[in-house]
Amino acid sequence: MRFSEQWAQQQDRPDTAAVDVLVPTCNRPAELAVTLAGLAAQQEPAFAVVVSDQSAGQPAWEHPAVAAMVRVLEAQGRQVTLLRHLPRQGLAEHRQFLLNQSTADQCLFLDDDVWLEPGALARLSQALDELQCGFVGMAPQGLSFLDDRRPEQTANFQAWDGPVTPEHVRPGTLEFEQWPLHNAANLSHLSAELSLKPGQWVPYHVAWLGGCVLYRREALNDAGGFRFWTSLPAGHAGEDVVAQWQVMERNGGAGILPSGAVHLEAPTTVTDRAVEAYDVVLGQESVRGT
């Protein structure tokens, strides 16, 4: 990473990326600028950024704030790739398009409304290296809920004791009932209750994670990635749930405390949630007997 005293020096080729940060975006230039600012605060490991924009009208990177953050990342020595990907064919197709752009061993799917605290990417990458599972993630926290404690939603918290191993999660299983852990600011409250110290992190069981998930790219591809998009209508939700469950069954997955991811709490751009992806994709697999 190049610091400010080096920004005006002749640029060398960017370091080989250990992580590709994959950012899908649509009609959110202000939020995207904040997301990129969070990335600009990360030092290690070496990473590249791919932004795929499905905005109506001008692409987000023509907004001055986004353009400024792209320039900062490039001045730091990061490779930034800006792509337009239209027409919109659904969330799963967009994620598969981004995955197809990735070449690094690790790829972080980072939503365009999530800010990362400094050091968060390094913590995620270290956890993935040490745990050797399929993915790790930080569920974004809504900091407007810091005074809203929900012990009934955190009661199912379970730290991993030993290696992260494969799990089978479906509606109706005990594992599925862990989903409320990621509501509001629950993980921030759990981190405080565990008295975690700077640099300390704890892996825990998840039903799934949204917004900030670091995969071993090979594990995600081997599990099928998001190629199931062809079986879904454009209006769907839960594509990340399907991909993670398929990875978890092969390689396991874990959440990481503390979560250094902050949800910007902007209105959703996903307004058509008529179809839950796992109802279609995993329902079809059940019929096939796989």
C-alpha positions as CSV (number, residue, x, y, z in Angstrom):
1,M,0.0,0.0,0.0
2,R,1.3,3.5,-0.9
3,F,0.8,6.2,1.7
4,S,0.2,9.9,0.9
5,E,3.9,10.9,0.7
6,Q,4.2,8.5,-2.2
7,W,0.9,9.3,-4.1
8,A,2.6,11.6,-6.6
9,Q,5.6,9.3,-7.3
10,Q,5.6,7.3,-10.5
11,Q,3.2,4.4,-10.1
12,D,4.5,0.9,-10.1
13,R,2.3,-2.0,-11.1
14,P,-0.1,-2.8,-8.3
15,D,0.9,-5.7,-6.0
16,T,-0.6,-9.1,-6.8
17,A,-3.9,-9.2,-5.0
18,A,-4.5,-11.7,-2.3
19,V,-8.1,-10.6,-2.2
20,D,-10.5,-9.4,-4.9
21,V,-13.2,-7.2,-3.4
22,L,-16.3,-7.6,-5.5
23,V,-18.9,-4.8,-5.2
24,P,-22.2,-4.9,-6.9
25,T,-24.0,-1.5,-7.0
26,C,-27.2,0.0,-8.3
27,N,-28.4,3.6,-8.0
28,R,-26.4,4.3,-4.8
29,P,-23.5,6.7,-5.6
30,A,-23.5,8.2,-2.1
31,E,-23.4,4.8,-0.3
32,L,-20.9,3.4,-2.8
33,A,-18.5,6.3,-2.0
34,V,-18.7,5.5,1.7
35,T,-18.1,1.8,1.0
36,L,-15.0,2.6,-1.1
37,A,-13.8,5.0,1.6
38,G,-13.9,2.1,4.0
39,L,-11.8,0.0,1.6
40,A,-9.3,2.9,1.3
41,A,-8.7,2.6,5.1
42,Q,-7.6,-1.1,4.8
43,Q,-3.9,-1.7,4.7
44,E,-3.4,-5.5,4.5
45,P,-3.6,-7.8,2.7
46,A,-3.0,-6.6,-0.9
47,F,-6.4,-6.3,-2.6
48,A,-8.0,-5.3,-5.9
49,V,-11.5,-3.9,-6.3
50,V,-14.1,-4.7,-9.0
51,V,-17.2,-2.5,-9.1
52,S,-20.1,-3.7,-11.2
53,D,-22.7,-1.1,-11.8
54,Q,-26.3,-1.7,-12.8
55,S,-27.5,1.9,-12.2
56,A,-30.1,3.6,-14.4
57,G,-28.6,6.5,-16.1
58,Q,-25.0,7.5,-15.5
59,P,-22.7,5.0,-13.8
60,A,-22.0,5.7,-10.1
61,W,-18.3,6.4,-10.6
62,E,-19.2,9.6,-12.5
63,H,-20.4,11.0,-9.1
64,P,-17.6,13.2,-7.7
65,A,-17.5,11.4,-4.4
66,V,-17.1,8.0,-5.9
67,A,-14.6,9.2,-8.5
68,A,-12.5,10.7,-5.6
69,M,-12.5,7.4,-3.7
70,V,-11.5,5.5,-6.9
71,R,-8.6,8.0,-7.3
72,V,-7.5,7.4,-3.7
73,L,-7.5,3.6,-4.1
74,E,-5.5,3.9,-7.3
75,A,-3.0,6.3,-5.7
76,Q,-2.6,3.7,-2.9
77,G,-1.6,1.2,-5.6
78,R,-4.8,-0.7,-5.7
79,Q,-6.1,-2.0,-9.0
80,V,-9.7,-0.8,-9.5
81,T,-11.9,-2.2,-12.3
82,L,-15.1,-0.4,-13.1
83,L,-17.7,-2.3,-15.1
84,R,-21.2,-1.7,-16.4
85,H,-23.4,-4.8,-16.4
86,L,-26.8,-4.5,-18.0
87,P,-29.5,-5.5,-18.4
88,R,-30.4,-6.5,-14.8
89,Q,-31.1,-10.2,-14.6
90,G,-31.3,-10.6,-10.9
91,L,-29.0,-10.6,-7.8
92,A,-27.6,-14.1,-8.4
93,E,-26.6,-13.4,-12.0
94,H,-24.9,-10.2,-10.9
95,R,-22.9,-12.0,-8.3
96,Q,-21.9,-14.7,-10.7
97,F,-20.7,-12.0,-13.2
98,L,-18.5,-10.5,-10.4
99,L,-17.2,-13.9,-9.4
100,N,-16.2,-14.5,-13.1
101,Q,-13.9,-11.4,-12.8
102,S,-12.0,-12.7,-9.8
103,T,-8.6,-14.4,-10.0
104,A,-7.3,-14.0,-6.4
105,D,-7.4,-16.9,-4.0
106,Q,-9.9,-15.0,-1.8
107,C,-12.8,-12.9,-2.9
108,L,-14.9,-10.6,-0.7
109,F,-18.4,-9.9,-1.7
110,L,-19.0,-6.5,-0.2
111,D,-22.4,-4.8,-0.6
112,D,-22.5,-1.2,-1.7
113,D,-24.0,0.0,1.6
114,V,-21.4,-1.4,4.0
115,W,-18.5,0.5,5.6
116,L,-15.5,-1.5,7.0
117,E,-13.5,-0.3,9.9
118,P,-9.7,-0.2,9.5
119,G,-8.2,-3.7,9.9
120,A,-11.4,-5.5,9.1
121,L,-10.2,-7.0,5.8
122,A,-7.0,-8.2,7.5
123,R,-9.0,-9.9,10.2
124,L,-11.2,-11.6,7.7
125,S,-8.3,-12.8,5.6
126,Q,-6.4,-14.1,8.7
127,A,-9.5,-15.9,9.9
128,L,-10.0,-17.6,6.5
129,D,-6.4,-18.7,6.4
130,E,-6.4,-20.1,9.9
131,L,-9.8,-21.7,9.8
132,Q,-9.4,-23.2,6.3
133,C,-13.1,-23.3,5.8
134,G,-15.1,-22.2,2.7
135,F,-16.0,-18.7,3.9
136,V,-16.0,-16.3,6.8
137,G,-18.0,-13.1,7.2
138,M,-18.8,-10.0,9.2
139,A,-22.6,-9.4,9.4
140,P,-23.0,-5.6,9.1
141,Q,-24.2,-3.8,12.2
142,G,-26.9,-1.1,12.4
143,L,-25.4,1.3,14.8
144,S,-28.7,3.1,15.3
145,F,-29.6,0.0,17.4
146,L,-26.7,0.2,19.9
147,D,-29.1,1.0,22.7
148,D,-31.5,-1.8,21.5
149,R,-30.4,-5.0,23.3
150,R,-32.2,-8.2,22.2
151,P,-31.0,-11.0,24.4
152,E,-33.8,-13.3,23.0
153,Q,-32.1,-13.0,19.6
154,T,-28.6,-13.7,20.8
155,A,-29.4,-16.7,23.0
156,N,-28.5,-19.1,20.2
157,F,-25.0,-17.7,19.8
158,Q,-22.5,-20.6,19.5
159,A,-18.8,-20.1,19.1
160,W,-16.9,-22.7,17.1
161,D,-15.0,-25.0,19.5
162,G,-12.3,-26.6,17.4
163,P,-12.1,-26.7,13.6
164,V,-14.9,-25.3,11.4
165,T,-16.6,-28.4,9.8
166,P,-19.3,-28.8,7.2
167,E,-22.9,-28.2,8.2
168,H,-26.3,-28.8,6.7
169,V,-28.6,-25.8,7.1
170,R,-32.2,-25.7,6.0
171,P,-35.5,-24.2,7.3
172,G,-36.6,-26.2,10.3
173,T,-33.1,-27.2,11.4
174,L,-31.6,-25.9,14.7
175,E,-28.8,-24.2,12.7
176,F,-31.4,-22.2,10.7
177,E,-32.7,-20.7,14.0
178,Q,-29.4,-18.8,14.4
179,W,-30.4,-16.2,11.7
180,P,-31.7,-13.5,14.3
181,L,-28.1,-13.2,15.5
182,H,-27.4,-10.7,12.7
183,N,-30.3,-8.4,13.4
184,A,-29.9,-4.8,14.5
185,A,-26.6,-4.4,16.5
186,N,-26.7,-7.9,18.1
187,L,-23.1,-8.7,17.3
188,S,-21.8,-5.5,18.8
189,H,-23.6,-6.4,22.0
190,L,-22.2,-9.9,21.9
191,S,-18.6,-8.6,21.3
192,A,-18.9,-6.3,24.4
193,E,-20.3,-9.2,26.5
194,L,-17.3,-11.4,25.5
195,S,-14.9,-8.6,26.4
196,L,-13.0,-9.1,23.2
197,K,-9.6,-7.3,23.1
198,P,-8.0,-5.5,20.2
199,G,-6.8,-8.0,17.6
200,Q,-8.8,-10.9,19.2
201,W,-11.5,-12.6,17.0
202,V,-13.9,-15.5,17.6
203,P,-15.5,-17.7,14.9
204,Y,-19.1,-18.7,15.5
205,H,-21.9,-20.7,13.8
206,V,-24.1,-19.0,11.3
207,A,-27.3,-19.8,9.4
208,W,-25.9,-17.5,6.7
209,L,-24.3,-14.1,6.3
210,G,-25.1,-11.1,4.2
211,G,-23.3,-8.0,3.1
212,C,-19.7,-8.8,3.8
213,V,-18.5,-12.4,3.1
214,L,-15.0,-13.5,2.2
215,Y,-14.8,-16.8,0.3
216,R,-12.0,-19.1,-0.7
217,R,-12.7,-18.6,-4.4
218,E,-12.0,-22.2,-5.3
219,A,-14.4,-23.4,-2.7
220,L,-17.2,-21.1,-3.9
221,N,-16.6,-22.2,-7.5
222,D,-16.5,-25.9,-6.6
223,A,-19.8,-25.5,-4.9
224,G,-21.4,-24.0,-8.0
225,G,-21.0,-20.3,-7.2
226,F,-24.1,-18.5,-8.3
227,R,-24.6,-20.4,-11.5
228,F,-28.0,-21.4,-10.3
229,W,-29.2,-17.9,-11.4
230,T,-30.5,-19.5,-14.6
231,S,-33.2,-21.2,-12.7
232,L,-34.4,-18.0,-11.0
233,P,-36.6,-15.2,-12.2
234,A,-35.0,-11.8,-12.1
235,G,-37.1,-10.8,-9.1
236,H,-35.6,-12.9,-6.3
237,A,-33.8,-12.7,-2.9
238,G,-31.6,-15.0,-0.9
239,E,-29.1,-15.8,-3.5
240,D,-26.3,-15.5,-1.0
241,V,-28.1,-18.0,1.3
242,V,-28.1,-20.7,-1.4
243,A,-24.4,-20.1,-2.3
244,Q,-23.3,-20.2,1.3
245,W,-25.3,-23.3,2.2
246,Q,-23.7,-25.1,-0.7
247,V,-20.3,-24.1,0.4
248,M,-21.0,-24.9,4.0
249,E,-22.0,-28.5,3.1
250,R,-18.6,-29.0,1.6
251,N,-16.2,-26.8,3.5
252,G,-18.0,-25.2,6.4
253,G,-18.4,-21.5,7.1
254,A,-18.2,-19.1,10.0
255,G,-19.0,-15.6,11.2
256,I,-16.4,-13.6,12.9
257,L,-16.7,-11.5,16.1
258,P,-16.2,-8.6,16.4
259,S,-17.9,-7.4,13.2
260,G,-16.1,-4.4,11.8
261,A,-18.8,-4.0,9.1
262,V,-21.3,-1.2,9.5
263,H,-24.6,-1.1,7.6
264,L,-25.4,2.3,6.3
265,E,-29.1,1.7,6.9
266,A,-30.0,3.1,3.5
267,P,-33.3,2.1,1.8
268,T,-33.0,-1.2,0.0
269,T,-32.7,-1.2,-3.8
270,V,-34.0,-4.8,-3.9
271,T,-37.8,-4.2,-4.1
272,D,-38.9,-7.4,-5.8
273,R,-38.5,-10.2,-3.4
274,A,-41.3,-12.4,-4.8
275,V,-39.1,-15.5,-4.9
276,E,-36.9,-16.9,-2.2
277,A,-33.9,-18.4,-4.0
278,Y,-33.6,-21.5,-1.8
279,D,-37.2,-22.4,-2.4
280,V,-36.5,-22.8,-6.1
281,V,-32.9,-24.0,-6.2
282,L,-32.8,-26.4,-3.3
283,G,-36.4,-27.5,-4.0
284,Q,-35.2,-28.6,-7.4
285,E,-32.2,-30.4,-5.9
286,S,-34.5,-32.3,-3.6
287,V,-36.6,-33.5,-6.5
288,R,-33.4,-34.7,-8.2
289,G,-32.4,-36.5,-5.1
290,T,-29.0,-34.7,-4.7
